[in-house]
Amino acid sequence: MKKIILATLLLSMSLFAEFKSIEVKEFKKLQKEGLPVIDIRTEGEWKETGIIEGAKKITFFSEKGQPLLADWFFEVGHLIKDKKTPFIIYCAHASRSKALGEGLMQMGFENVYELKGGIENGWIKAGEKVLKEEKPSKK
């Protein structure tokens, strides 16, 4: 019985073994190495705050906070070819990306990283630049 409990504990710990919150410095290193980066925020957030250069905009939640599972996994499937492929996700403050990352790990994804503090409390606070869409000029 003790062996079963120990095996169960070790297995459950290994499910979360590679989900990591990473600092900006490590984020930049992994992105430079070619890890895909996914911005899971809403379209309104992208327009308001901007995005990290090189990130793919694939929103996970609707404006009302509802998960868009089918759409998100369809889009991500073009970028992440299998559950072993490492990738980085981020949101505004890391609460949504942390929840999503843990869920992905439970689904069998093995190498999920999230930007600690998100784009606002991690990236921007560290003085890093974001890309903003140019607003059309009024004539």
C-alpha positions as CSV (number, residue, x, y, z in Angstrom):
1,M,0.0,0.0,0.0
2,K,2.8,2.4,0.9
3,K,4.5,1.7,-2.5
4,I,1.2,2.6,-4.3
5,I,0.9,5.9,-2.4
6,L,4.5,6.8,-3.0
7,A,4.2,5.9,-6.7
8,T,1.1,8.0,-7.0
9,L,2.8,11.0,-5.3
10,L,5.8,10.7,-7.5
11,L,3.7,10.5,-10.6
12,S,1.6,13.5,-9.7
13,M,4.7,15.5,-8.9
14,S,6.2,14.6,-12.3
15,L,3.1,16.0,-14.0
16,F,4.1,19.5,-12.9
17,A,7.9,18.9,-13.1
18,E,8.5,21.0,-16.2
19,F,5.9,23.8,-15.7
20,K,7.9,26.8,-14.7
21,S,7.4,30.4,-14.1
22,I,10.5,32.1,-15.7
23,E,12.0,35.6,-15.3
24,V,12.4,38.0,-18.2
25,K,16.1,37.1,-18.6
26,E,15.3,33.4,-19.1
27,F,12.3,34.2,-21.2
28,K,14.5,36.1,-23.6
29,K,17.1,33.4,-23.7
30,L,14.5,30.7,-24.5
31,Q,12.8,32.8,-27.1
32,K,16.2,33.4,-28.8
33,E,16.7,29.7,-28.8
34,G,13.5,29.4,-30.8
35,L,10.9,28.4,-28.3
36,P,7.4,29.5,-29.5
37,V,5.8,32.3,-27.4
38,I,2.1,32.6,-27.1
39,D,0.2,35.6,-25.8
40,I,-3.1,34.3,-24.4
41,R,-4.7,37.6,-23.7
42,T,-7.7,39.1,-25.4
43,E,-7.7,41.3,-28.5
44,G,-8.5,44.4,-26.3
45,E,-5.5,43.7,-24.1
46,W,-3.2,43.3,-27.2
47,K,-4.4,46.7,-28.5
48,E,-4.1,48.4,-25.1
49,T,-0.8,47.1,-23.9
50,G,1.0,45.8,-27.0
51,I,2.7,42.4,-27.3
52,I,6.2,41.0,-26.9
53,E,8.0,40.9,-30.3
54,G,7.8,37.5,-31.8
55,A,4.8,36.3,-29.7
56,K,1.9,34.7,-31.4
57,K,-1.5,36.1,-30.5
58,I,-3.8,33.2,-29.6
59,T,-6.4,34.3,-27.1
60,F,-7.5,31.7,-24.6
61,F,-10.3,33.6,-22.9
62,S,-13.2,35.5,-24.3
63,E,-13.8,39.1,-23.2
64,K,-16.2,37.7,-20.7
65,G,-13.5,35.3,-19.3
66,Q,-14.9,32.1,-20.9
67,P,-12.2,29.6,-22.2
68,L,-12.1,29.3,-25.9
69,L,-10.8,25.7,-25.9
70,A,-11.5,24.5,-29.4
71,D,-10.3,27.6,-31.1
72,W,-7.2,27.9,-28.9
73,F,-6.1,24.3,-29.4
74,F,-6.8,24.5,-33.1
75,E,-4.5,27.5,-33.4
76,V,-1.9,26.1,-31.1
77,G,-1.8,22.9,-33.0
78,H,-0.2,24.7,-36.0
79,L,2.6,26.0,-33.7
80,I,3.1,23.2,-31.2
81,K,3.5,19.9,-33.0
82,D,3.4,17.5,-30.0
83,K,3.1,17.5,-26.3
84,K,6.9,17.3,-25.8
85,T,7.6,20.6,-27.7
86,P,8.6,23.3,-25.2
87,F,6.8,26.7,-25.4
88,I,6.1,29.8,-23.4
89,I,2.8,31.4,-22.6
90,Y,2.0,34.7,-21.0
91,C,-0.9,36.9,-20.1
92,A,-1.3,40.3,-18.3
93,H,-0.3,39.4,-14.8
94,A,0.5,35.6,-14.9
95,S,-2.7,34.4,-13.2
96,R,-4.4,33.1,-16.4
97,S,-1.2,31.7,-17.9
98,K,-0.4,29.9,-14.6
99,A,-3.8,28.3,-14.6
100,L,-3.6,27.4,-18.2
101,G,-0.1,26.0,-17.9
102,E,-1.0,23.8,-15.0
103,G,-4.0,22.5,-17.0
104,L,-1.8,21.8,-20.0
105,M,0.6,19.8,-17.8
106,Q,-2.3,17.7,-16.6
107,M,-3.3,17.1,-20.2
108,G,0.2,15.7,-20.9
109,F,2.1,18.7,-22.2
110,E,5.7,18.3,-20.9
111,N,7.5,21.6,-21.3
112,V,5.3,24.6,-20.6
113,Y,6.8,27.8,-19.4
114,E,5.0,31.0,-18.3
115,L,6.4,34.5,-18.0
116,K,6.5,35.4,-14.3
117,G,4.4,38.5,-13.6
118,G,3.0,38.4,-17.2
119,I,3.6,41.2,-19.7
120,E,2.7,44.0,-17.2
121,N,4.3,43.0,-13.9
122,G,7.1,41.0,-15.5
123,W,8.1,42.3,-19.0
124,I,7.1,46.0,-18.9
125,K,8.1,46.4,-15.2
126,A,11.6,45.1,-16.2
127,G,11.8,47.9,-18.8
128,E,11.4,45.7,-21.9
129,K,9.7,47.1,-25.0
130,V,6.4,46.0,-26.4
131,L,5.0,46.2,-30.0
132,K,1.9,48.2,-30.4
133,E,-0.4,48.3,-33.4
134,E,-0.3,51.7,-35.1
135,K,-3.5,53.5,-35.0
136,P,-4.7,54.7,-38.4
137,S,-4.3,58.4,-38.8
138,K,-7.3,60.6,-39.2
139,K,-7.3,62.9,-42.2
